[in-house]
């Protein structure tokens, strides 16, 4: 069946590739595609059919033709009594579709990346978004797979640069781990070449290379004072780096969550306490373990098990991802406070807003839920991803929420 669509007055297209009447292609960002299906539900006394209409609607980014949102709308039933000859049709679902379109297009902007997204980070000034990439779920590609991290310019809404420097002898470059330093002077990228690179966010100039031990880096996290960096590789090796010297201050090993062993991405499992004195890590066997950043000594351990973890900015709340689609909320002593239900499949990432008022959870069910921390009610449920959502990040002022995953797009939502 043919796709038809209307973007605004003067726009019309048929088939899979739109043509335009009134404007140049570089002014087009989103195309609306509609496929109409007639469903016969009754027959009139004259033998003609009574139909209701269903519209399948897709939003497609242009010019790369990548579908980034879809929904289905059903119109009304045909009237009981016809006023004209021929078949009878119910009202088209125009109103329902327009309400959905306005929400999708007003609240969200899509960044088409084209490769699965494993990490996201806003720069402290909110001008840039770093995007970490990983391999396709099916593990198939042709030639050299360039999964280098990207930096997106949010002011001009364009690709600012691709962060190079990582290499691989296997024709597959993966850089899933990204982080900006809190002072904004550095961006860290961790790759499957076992190295972590520190680069200048504005120019991409390499400032320092932290050489790993042969295992791919899965996660990176700056300390609050921007003077240290914690990394985790795919074996669970934690390294705590002094950035002035570029040397490892201390190391330890944790057990990674079982969900990681697909190898595509690692949800957040590390957090610094607000004063930066402790590094808190989720260990699949030991629970939530704290380390003194100065010595590497273990300073505490509380019960808490899940596939990922987020700590509130004040350090008083710990949130844990669960495979059953819930989010466990603990206090700082590890006591369960509540369990949040809203997802229909495994929760894969968690992030608190910078002011601590909101918690965002991403899921295998293709949705992102934003929770009100004061009463743990749902503020918004964001839809639009066509596959599981792996990563999320709030902008520094908390007004934007970026989320991305398997479908290779980043959805940037306005949080209200």
N, C-alpha and C positions, 0 to 999 in steps of 0.2 A: 504494500500500500504506500502511496506517495506521501511524503511529508510536505505540509504546507505551513506557511507562517507569515505573521505580520509583526514587524518590530515597531513601527509607527506609521503615520501617514506618509505615503510615498515609498513604502517598503513592501515588497512581495517576493516570495521565492517559491519554487517547486523543486522537488527532488532533494538530493543530499547536499548539493552545493548551492548556496544562495547567489542571486544576482541582485544588483542594486540599481535604483532608478535615479537617485538624486544626490548621492554623496560619494566621497572617495573611500576606498577600503580601509585606510588607516584610521578612519573615524569610527569604525565598527568594533565594538568590544564583545557584544553578546547578540546571539541570534536565537529567536524563539521558534521552535519547530513544533507543529501540531499534527498528530495523526488521529483521524476521526474514524470511529467504528460505530456502526448502527446495530442495535440489538432489538430484534422483534420480540415483543412481549404480548401482543394481542393481534386479533384480526377483526376488522370492521365488517358490518353486515353486507357491504358490497364486495367483500373478498379482498380488499386492500389491507396492507399491513400497518400496524401501529408500532412506531419505533421510539426508543430513547437513544440518546447520543452519548458516547464516551470519548473524551479527548485524552490522549496520551501526550504530555507536553514535555519537551526537553529544552534546556538551556545549553547552548553550545558557544564556547569561546571562539572568537573569530580574530585572525584568520587560521588558527591552527586546527579548527574543527573538533575540539575536544569537548565532549559532553560533560557538564559538571553538576547538573541537577535535573531531576525528573520527577514527575508526579502524574497521577491519573485522576480525572474529574468526570463525574457522571451527571448528565443533565436530567431534566424532568421527564415524566411520562407524557406520551402523546395524549391530546385531549380525548375525553370519553366520546364526545360527539364532534365529528369533523365539520368544518365550515367550507371546505374546498374539496375538489375531486382529487383522486390519487392518494398516495400513502400519507399517513399522519405522523408528525414528528413532535417530540417534546422540545421544550426550551433547551438551547445549548448551554453548557455549564460556563458561560462567559464570566459571570460574576465571581464564581469560586476561583476560576483560573486567574483573573486579574488581581484578586486579593493575594493569592499566592505569589504572583509575579512581582507585585509591589513590595512584598516582604523580602523576596529573594534579591531583587535588584537594588532595593534601597538599603538594606541592612548588610549586604555582603558584597565583597569584591573577590574575584577568583584569580589566583596566580597559576597559570598552567606551567607545570614543571616537566611532566612527562616521565618521571621516574618515581618509584616509591619513596616517601618522605619519612625519615626516622627521627629527625631532630629539628627544632625550631627555637629561635632566640631573637628577641628584639634588642636593638642597641639601647643603651641607657637614655639617649636623647630622643628615642622613638622614631628616628629617621630611616632606620634600616631594619630589615628582617633577614636573619641568616637561616638557610635551609640546608639541612643535612640529608644526604641521599643514601639509599641502600639498594640491594638487588631485587629483581622481580621475584614474586612468590614462586613462580614456576621454574626459576633458576635458568631460564633460557635467554640467550641474546646472541647476536652475531657481531663478529669483529671485536673491537675494544669497547668495553662497557665503561663509559665516562660518568661515574657517579660522584663527581667532584662537588663540593659544597658551593652554594650560590648565595649571593648577597643581593637582596631586592631593595631598590630605592622606593620608599613609600611616598615621598613627596612628588616624584615624577611618575610613579607607578611603572617602573621599568627595571630590567635587570641591570644592576650596577656593575657587577663583575662575577666571574667564576673564580673561586679560590683554588689555585693550582698548588703544586709542590709535592703532592702525594703521588706515589708511583706503585706499580704492581707488575710482577713478572707473569701474572696469570691473565693478562689482557682484561682485567676487571678492577677498576678503581672505585672504591667505595669510601665515602667520607660521611658516616652517619651522625657523628657527634660534633655539635657546634655549641659555642658559648661566647658571649661578650663579657669582658671584664667589667666589674661594676663602675670603674672610673672611665670606661669607654676607650681606653688606649689600645686595647688588644682584642682580637678575636681568635679563639682557639678552635682548631679543627682536628678531630681524631679520625684516623683512617685505617684501612685494612692492611696498610704497609707497616703497622705497629707504631707509627710515629704520630706525635702531636705537634702541630705547627702553630706558632704564635705569629700572627700577621697584623699589620696596620689596617684597621677597618676602612680607612678612607682610600688608601692607595693599593692595598693588597701586598705591600712589601713584607717579605719575610723578616721577622725580628729575631726569632729563636726556634730551634728545632729540638724537641724533647724526644730522644730516641728510645723506643720501646724494646722489648725483648723477643720480638718475632711474632707476637700475637696481635690480632686486630684490636683496635681501640673501640669500645662500645659506648663510653660515656665520659664527659669532661665537665668539671665544675670549678669555677673560680671561688676563692675565698672572698669574704666581704671587703677586705682591704686591698684586693687585687694583687697581692704579693705572692700568693700560692695558688696551685692548681691541683685538684684531685682527678685522677683518671682511673678507669676500670677497663681491663681488657676482657676478651671473650672467655678467658679461663677463670675470671673472678679475681685476678691480680689487681690490687689497689695500690697505686703509687701516689705519694704526696710530694709534689715538686716545689722547690724554692725557685721562683722565677728570676730572681736576680742572678743566681749562679747557674741556673739551668740544671741543677743536680737534684736527685731524689733524696728527700729528707728521711723518709721512712716508707715501708711497704707492709702490706698485710694481704691476706687472701680471704675472700668470702665465697659462699655458695650462691650462685646466681639462681633466680627463679626458674622453675621448669619450663615456663612459657618462653624463655629466651632461646631455648635450644633448637628453635627453627632457624636461628642465626640471623634473622633479618634486622631486628632492632631490640634495644633494651630500654624499657620504660625507666623513669626516674627512680633511682634507689639510693641517692645520696642527698644530704642537705647539711648545711652549716647552721649551727646555732646562731642566734642574732648577733652575739658578741664575737663570733668567729673563733671561739676557743675550742669548740668541739666539732668534729666531723661525725655525723650520724649516718649509718649505713644499714640498709635492710638486707639481712642475711637469711636465705631460705631455710637454714637449719637452726641458727642461733636466735633469730628474731631481730630486734632493732638494737644495734650495737653502737656505742659511742666511743670515739677515740680522741685523745688529747692531741691537738694539731702540732704542738711543740715537740712532743716526744714520740707520738705514735702509740702510746700505752692505751690499752682498753680501760675506759673509765666507768662504763656502765652497760647494762643490758636489760631490756624490758621485753615482755612477750609482744608479739605482733608479727603476723605472717601474711604475705600477699605477693602479688607480682610486681607492684611498684609502690612508691611512697612519696608523699609530699608533706612538708612541714609548713605550718602557717608562719608568716613573717615575725610574729612575736614569740614563736617557739612553743606555744601552749597547746597546739593541736597537731596530731599526726593523722593523715588520711592514707588508707591502704586500698589498692586495687584488689578485687576478688574475681575469680573465674566465674562465679555464678551471677555476675552482673551487678553486684552490690559494691558499695564503698563503706569500709569500716572506719569509724571515727574514734580515735583514741585521745586521751589526755596525755600530757607529757610523762606521766608515770606508767603509761601503757594500759590503763583501764578503759574498756570499751564504753563509749558514751552513747553511740547510736549507730545504726546501720542504714545507709541510704539505698533505697530501691527505686529504680527508674529505667535502667538499661535491661535489655532482653538477652544480652550476651556478655562475654567477659569484658571487664574494664581494663584498658590498656595504658592509660596515662592519666596523671592528675597534676593540676597546677593551681596554686592560690593566686588571687589577684595581689598586686603589690601592697594594697592597703589592708589585705586580709579579710575583706568583707565577702568575697566570692570564692568559690571553688569550682573549677571546671573539670569534668571527667569525660574522657573519650572512650569509645567502645568498639568492639568488634561488630556491634549492631548498626554501625555507620552513623551514629549520632554523637553529638556533644551536648552534655547537660551542664548548665550553670546553676549552682546551688547558692542559696543565701546562708551564709555561715551563722547568722544570728539565730535562725530557727530551723535551718536545714530543709527549707522548702525549695521547690524548683522555680528559678527565675525565668529561664528560657531553655528550650530544647532546640538545638540547631540541627537541621537536616540538610541534605544536599550532596554529601559524599556518596559515591557509588560503591564503596568498599569500606573495610574496617579502618578506623581512624587511630593512628599510632602516636601522634605528638600534638602538643598544644602549648601556646605561650600567650600571656597577657602583655599588652604594651605597658610601658612604664606608668602611664597615667590611668591604666585600667579601662580605657574607653574601647579598646580593640582586643579581640581574641582571635588568634590565628590557629588553625588546626589543619593537619594534613596526614596522609597515610598512603595506603596501597594504590589508590587510583591516580596518584601522581599530580594532584592539585592541592594547593593551599587555599582554604577558604578563610578570608579575613572578615570577621563579623563585627558589627557595631554592637557593643554590649549596653543594654538599656535596662 
